[in-house]
């Protein structure tokens, strides 16, 4: 995980919850953590790590992830044992 990934991870776990995190940065973090990304229908994307999965919706037309999705990403990262 490089410095940019660490910054994204810190933003995800910051309080109050940030609504200015780019979804592409979150996906790059998942890739750096060796998660598998599977495309779903529409804007759905499934993230899989060690048989633990979560389904997220890519934001559109915005590029930023909303606060509710950031909290869900935070919960998923906690489940797979990734903390800042």
C-alpha angles and dihedrals in degrees: 000000000000129000094270090054090050090052090051090048091051091049090051092054096040122115126254092041112256122233095188101076113121113233090223089060090052091050090049088052091052090051091049088053090055094249118155116235119207124187117234133187116306112337095343119123126183119213117201129188123163093342091307111117141179133185120223134177118233109233116249141217085000122068096211123086116238122238095255092055091047089055089050091050089049091052092049093049089051090051092054091047101253116139131159 
